[in-house]
Amino acid sequence: MSIEAMKQALEALENIHPGNMTPMAEEGWNTAIPALRTAIEQAEKQEPAAWLTKELMADYLDMVAEAIEDNSSEALRHKAHWMRVRGEE
C-alpha cells in the first residue's frame, strides 16, 4: 500500500465518530488508527528501493558476464560489492 493510500485511509478512519459504532467496531477502530500512523511513519523513513538505474544494471551485467567468462567467483564477489558501493553514491 502506498503512503498516500495509508494517509487517505487514516483520514477516513479519523472522520468516523466512534459513538456511531458497535463496541467491537470501536475496538478495531482504536487499534487501526495507531497502526496506520506507525506504518506511515515507518514508510516515510525508508530509503527508496529503486536506486538501481538502467545504466548501473547494464554495467553490472557486463561485469557479471566478464566474471563468468573468467570463471572467477572472487571477481564476481568483488564486482557485486563494487555495484553496491556505486549504487549508494
GUGUMAR-565688 format. One record per residue (C-alpha): residue number from 1; residue in three letters; x, y, z. Coordinates in pm, 1 decimal. Layout:
BEGIN
site nr->NUM rest->ala X->X Y->Y Z->Z
...
END
This chain:
BEGIN
site nr->1 rest->met X->0.0 Y->0.0 Z->0.0
site nr->2 rest->ser X->136.0 Y->341.7 Z->-88.4
site nr->3 rest->ile X->197.2 Y->606.7 Z->174.8
site nr->4 rest->glu X->-68.9 Y->823.6 Z->12.4
site nr->5 rest->ala X->-325.4 Y->541.7 Z->34.2
site nr->6 rest->met X->-239.7 Y->487.4 Z->402.0
site nr->7 rest->lys X->-284.8 Y->859.1 Z->470.0
site nr->8 rest->gln X->-624.0 Y->855.3 Z->297.3
site nr->9 rest->ala X->-731.7 Y->551.7 Z->499.6
site nr->10 rest->leu X->-615.9 Y->720.2 Z->820.0
site nr->11 rest->glu X->-806.5 Y->1036.4 Z->734.4
site nr->12 rest->ala X->-1121.5 Y->835.8 Z->660.3
site nr->13 rest->leu X->-1093.1 Y->649.5 Z->990.3
site nr->14 rest->glu X->-1033.0 Y->969.3 Z->1183.9
site nr->15 rest->asn X->-1350.5 Y->1119.6 Z->1035.0
site nr->16 rest->ile X->-1566.6 Y->836.4 Z->1171.3
site nr->17 rest->his X->-1716.1 Y->916.6 Z->1509.9
site nr->18 rest->pro X->-1668.5 Y->620.6 Z->1744.2
site nr->19 rest->gly X->-2009.0 Y->681.4 Z->1901.2
site nr->20 rest->asn X->-2170.3 Y->552.5 Z->1582.8
site nr->21 rest->met X->-2002.8 Y->209.9 Z->1613.2
site nr->22 rest->thr X->-2062.3 Y->-110.4 Z->1797.5
site nr->23 rest->pro X->-1812.0 Y->-175.3 Z->2079.4
site nr->24 rest->met X->-1639.3 Y->-438.3 Z->1866.5
site nr->25 rest->ala X->-1603.2 Y->-200.0 Z->1572.6
site nr->26 rest->glu X->-1480.8 Y->75.8 Z->1803.6
site nr->27 rest->glu X->-1209.6 Y->-154.1 Z->1939.9
site nr->28 rest->gly X->-1089.8 Y->-223.3 Z->1583.4
site nr->29 rest->trp X->-1104.7 Y->148.6 Z->1506.4
site nr->30 rest->asn X->-893.2 Y->227.4 Z->1814.0
site nr->31 rest->thr X->-636.0 Y->-30.0 Z->1701.6
site nr->32 rest->ala X->-631.5 Y->63.2 Z->1331.3
site nr->33 rest->ile X->-556.5 Y->434.7 Z->1373.6
site nr->34 rest->pro X->-232.5 Y->394.0 Z->1574.5
site nr->35 rest->ala X->-126.4 Y->105.4 Z->1348.8
site nr->36 rest->leu X->-174.0 Y->319.9 Z->1037.8
site nr->37 rest->arg X->12.3 Y->611.6 Z->1194.3
site nr->38 rest->thr X->304.0 Y->381.3 Z->1277.7
site nr->39 rest->ala X->303.3 Y->227.9 Z->928.9
site nr->40 rest->ile X->306.7 Y->574.7 Z->769.1
site nr->41 rest->glu X->596.8 Y->689.0 Z->989.0
site nr->42 rest->gln X->798.1 Y->376.9 Z->907.7
site nr->43 rest->ala X->725.4 Y->400.0 Z->534.5
site nr->44 rest->glu X->832.5 Y->765.2 Z->525.1
site nr->45 rest->lys X->1165.4 Y->677.7 Z->692.3
site nr->46 rest->gln X->1253.3 Y->401.6 Z->446.3
site nr->47 rest->glu X->1511.2 Y->454.2 Z->175.2
site nr->48 rest->pro X->1378.0 Y->433.1 Z->-178.5
site nr->49 rest->ala X->1406.3 Y->76.0 Z->-301.1
site nr->50 rest->ala X->1458.2 Y->162.0 Z->-668.3
site nr->51 rest->trp X->1809.5 Y->306.1 Z->-665.7
site nr->52 rest->leu X->1920.3 Y->80.0 Z->-949.6
site nr->53 rest->thr X->1937.2 Y->272.3 Z->-1274.8
site nr->54 rest->lys X->1935.5 Y->117.9 Z->-1621.4
site nr->55 rest->glu X->2295.3 Y->227.2 Z->-1670.4
site nr->56 rest->leu X->2409.0 Y->73.6 Z->-1342.2
site nr->57 rest->met X->2228.6 Y->-250.7 Z->-1422.5
site nr->58 rest->ala X->2391.2 Y->-263.1 Z->-1767.7
site nr->59 rest->asp X->2734.7 Y->-209.7 Z->-1610.5
site nr->60 rest->tyr X->2666.8 Y->-483.9 Z->-1358.7
site nr->61 rest->leu X->2550.4 Y->-730.8 Z->-1622.5
site nr->62 rest->asp X->2865.2 Y->-661.6 Z->-1822.4
site nr->63 rest->met X->3075.2 Y->-728.9 Z->-1514.0
site nr->64 rest->val X->2885.7 Y->-1049.0 Z->-1434.3
site nr->65 rest->ala X->2934.1 Y->-1175.4 Z->-1788.9
site nr->66 rest->glu X->3306.2 Y->-1095.4 Z->-1768.9
site nr->67 rest->ala X->3342.7 Y->-1273.5 Z->-1433.3
site nr->68 rest->ile X->3158.7 Y->-1578.8 Z->-1566.9
site nr->69 rest->glu X->3381.1 Y->-1586.1 Z->-1874.4
site nr->70 rest->asp X->3686.0 Y->-1570.2 Z->-1647.0
site nr->71 rest->asn X->3529.8 Y->-1842.2 Z->-1428.6
site nr->72 rest->ser X->3613.9 Y->-1633.8 Z->-1123.2
site nr->73 rest->ser X->3375.5 Y->-1628.9 Z->-827.5
site nr->74 rest->glu X->3613.1 Y->-1392.7 Z->-644.1
site nr->75 rest->ala X->3590.0 Y->-1144.3 Z->-930.2
site nr->76 rest->leu X->3211.5 Y->-1176.1 Z->-922.9
site nr->77 rest->arg X->3200.3 Y->-1104.5 Z->-547.4
site nr->78 rest->his X->3428.3 Y->-804.7 Z->-596.1
site nr->79 rest->lys X->3211.7 Y->-670.1 Z->-876.9
site nr->80 rest->ala X->2891.6 Y->-722.0 Z->-676.3
site nr->81 rest->his X->3046.9 Y->-527.3 Z->-388.2
site nr->82 rest->trp X->3154.8 Y->-253.4 Z->-629.8
site nr->83 rest->met X->2798.9 Y->-227.1 Z->-758.3
site nr->84 rest->arg X->2653.2 Y->-193.2 Z->-408.2
site nr->85 rest->val X->2902.4 Y->81.8 Z->-323.2
site nr->86 rest->arg X->2840.0 Y->258.9 Z->-654.2
site nr->87 rest->gly X->2464.6 Y->236.5 Z->-608.0
site nr->88 rest->glu X->2484.9 Y->403.7 Z->-267.8
site nr->89 rest->glu X->2658.3 Y->711.7 Z->-410.0
END
